Amino acid sequence: MRSLLLALGVLLSLISLTGRAEPLAITFDDLPLNGQLAPGTTRAGIAKDVLRILKKHRVAQTYGFINARKLEGDADAAAALRLWVEGNQRVGNHAYSHMDLHKSMAESFMRDVTQNEPVLQLLDSTDNWRWFRYPFLHEGDLLDKRRAVRRELQERGYRIAQVTLDYEDYLWNSAYARCAAKQDAAKIAWLRSSYMSIADQYLDANREMAKIVFDREIGHVLLLHLGAFSSTILPDLLELLQRKGFTFVTLEQAQSDPAYQTDPDAASQNGGTLLEQLMDARKLAYPPIARKPYKGLNAICGDT
């Protein structure tokens, strides 16, 4: 009871400071790992670190979206997923080989989706794994293709795990692994500061987009990628989210918001979050936002 009252007090304090408390579900893509590994680390070790951090910050149960192809012949990858589910986190379908729907036919794409299912069934004997996250957030460059895949996903019992908060966090994973290999503290410090600056700005911009599209605040779903940088940056990110007044909820709770019943039903060359798709379909103007440091992240700690 004491811990419950304490948590309630923290929530009320956040509301008083920020004027709002928006539900937020955290999700991770590309399990068992996105990007390169830093020397001396393992996939299982990263999973263990992230689970500890989530527990410490009292983050509600998360979903990790799996590409089972990464498990082939990799005991470390399999161990990471076992730790994930033993840590009371859930798994969902991210397509077996992370296939890009915009570069494939609907039939081959759905074969890739179903090829992922045996591993999901082994990890979760319930039907809780029947959530689907589109690789690259590409839901269809042609309208007929988009509708065909959505129809078959629905027939197979899937719910689409949408995203409303995204700043391409994966860009920092391999960059960090390279800098960790060189033990370059100054460049690692830049990675941390650039990540937090971009996260801060994009979280605010995405929230503003929700108001533009729905004329109100909504429950949000944040897209993260489990990778080399996760153990280092996640505590700072979770503290930022709490300062901004987000309250951690499950994916099911976040997507109970009626906003997630909205289907843009439009082809898109770019794909993107639910908010981006709706902004594009309705030809709405985006709020101003800084450009991500793509060149710097690609080049940092490289050979040249």
Summary of the structure (lengths in Angstrom):
residues: 304
radius of gyration: 19.0
end to end distance: 57.4
largest distance: 57.4
contacts: 986
relative contact order: 0.18
helix: 54%
strand: 12%
